């Protein structure tokens, strides 16, 4: 048996069904809202809120994950570079972020 799920995206204002419809969030007086809008209605929302956003202060936003050292496949090269610079780095495990940053800025 095959089950098929079809998702239909519909603009909450116009009722138009389109694959370009996306969910947008905003907040007023501590109440969060979500609205599904197509590109034209999203632009209308931005145009309407634009003057207020320009005059307002940001108080938060999306949380971004902490920046992590991205040694990954370059770990061997970073270790070799660090040792050639006289920087002590262990033969295994996580390479400290400050060493990765020094390596990247030297490249």
Backbone torsions as a table, in degrees:
resi	resn	phi	psi	omega
1	UNK	NA	138.1	179.5
2	UNK	-114.0	133.8	176.5
3	UNK	-113.2	136.6	-176.6
4	UNK	-127.4	127.1	178.1
5	UNK	-109.2	128.9	178.9
6	UNK	-115.1	125.4	178.0
7	UNK	-103.3	125.9	179.4
8	UNK	-111.0	121.4	-179.5
9	UNK	-93.4	123.7	-176.2
10	UNK	-126.3	130.5	176.2
11	UNK	-66.2	125.8	-176.9
12	UNK	-66.6	-25.4	-179.3
13	UNK	-88.1	-48.4	-173.4
14	UNK	-94.4	-19.2	-176.7
15	UNK	78.9	3.3	-179.7
16	UNK	-72.9	134.5	176.8
17	UNK	-94.9	126.9	-176.0
18	UNK	-159.6	148.5	178.7
19	UNK	-75.8	-11.9	177.8
20	UNK	-85.8	-1.2	178.3
21	UNK	-71.0	134.7	-179.9
22	UNK	-136.2	158.1	178.9
23	UNK	-87.8	131.8	179.0
24	UNK	-125.1	144.8	-179.7
25	UNK	-117.9	148.1	173.4
26	UNK	-153.3	168.3	-175.6
27	UNK	-136.6	139.1	175.6
28	UNK	-136.0	125.8	179.0
29	UNK	52.1	41.5	176.8
30	UNK	78.4	3.1	178.2
31	UNK	-104.9	124.3	179.9
32	UNK	-88.9	139.3	179.7
33	UNK	-125.5	148.3	171.0
34	UNK	-123.4	138.0	178.2
35	UNK	-142.4	137.6	177.7
36	UNK	-94.3	119.5	-175.2
37	UNK	-134.2	145.4	169.9
38	UNK	-78.4	172.1	-176.5
39	UNK	-56.2	-41.1	-178.3
40	UNK	-66.5	-45.9	-180.0
41	UNK	-71.0	-30.6	174.9
42	UNK	-64.9	-41.4	176.8
43	UNK	-62.6	-39.1	176.1
44	UNK	-60.2	-41.0	177.7
45	UNK	-62.6	-46.4	179.5
46	UNK	-62.8	-40.7	178.7
47	UNK	-62.5	-40.6	-178.8
48	UNK	-70.2	-40.4	-177.6
49	UNK	-86.2	-17.4	-174.4
50	UNK	-48.5	-52.2	-179.1
51	UNK	-60.6	-35.6	-179.4
52	UNK	-73.6	-38.8	177.8
53	UNK	-67.0	-38.1	179.3
54	UNK	-65.5	-34.2	-178.4
55	UNK	-89.2	-16.5	-175.4
56	UNK	-86.0	178.5	177.4
57	UNK	-114.3	140.0	175.1
58	UNK	-76.3	134.2	179.7
59	UNK	-116.9	-3.5	-178.5
60	UNK	-176.4	-152.9	179.4
61	UNK	157.0	-167.0	179.5
62	UNK	-73.5	140.9	177.4
63	UNK	-77.1	133.9	177.1
64	UNK	-108.1	136.8	-179.3
65	UNK	-63.7	150.5	178.5
66	UNK	-58.0	143.2	-179.6
67	UNK	-69.4	127.7	-179.0
68	UNK	-112.0	151.1	175.1
69	UNK	-64.3	133.2	-176.5
70	UNK	-111.3	58.7	-177.7
71	UNK	-66.5	-51.8	176.0
72	UNK	42.9	-121.0	-175.5
73	UNK	-75.5	-13.5	179.3
74	UNK	-89.2	3.5	-173.7
75	UNK	-55.1	-43.8	-179.9
76	UNK	-62.2	-43.3	179.2
77	UNK	-66.9	-39.4	179.8
78	UNK	-65.4	-43.1	178.6
79	UNK	-62.2	-44.8	179.4
80	UNK	-62.7	-42.6	179.7
81	UNK	-63.5	-45.3	-178.4
82	UNK	-60.2	-44.6	-179.7
83	UNK	-64.6	-37.5	178.8
84	UNK	-68.3	-21.6	177.9
85	UNK	-92.8	0.8	-179.1
86	UNK	79.8	17.8	179.5
87	UNK	-95.4	127.9	-179.7
88	UNK	-77.9	128.2	176.4
89	UNK	-144.2	136.3	-177.3
90	UNK	-66.0	157.5	-178.6
91	UNK	-73.2	-16.1	179.6
92	UNK	-142.3	167.7	175.6
93	UNK	89.9	-172.5	-176.7
94	UNK	-69.0	136.0	175.5
95	UNK	-90.8	127.9	-178.9
96	UNK	-55.7	143.2	-175.6
97	UNK	-58.7	-36.6	-178.2
98	UNK	-66.0	-32.7	176.9
99	UNK	-70.5	-41.7	178.1
100	UNK	-61.6	-42.6	179.3
101	UNK	-63.3	-42.4	177.4
102	UNK	-62.0	-41.1	178.2
103	UNK	-61.4	-47.8	-177.8
104	UNK	-65.3	-36.9	179.1
105	UNK	-72.6	-23.8	178.5
106	UNK	-80.3	-15.4	-177.1
107	UNK	-82.7	NA	NA
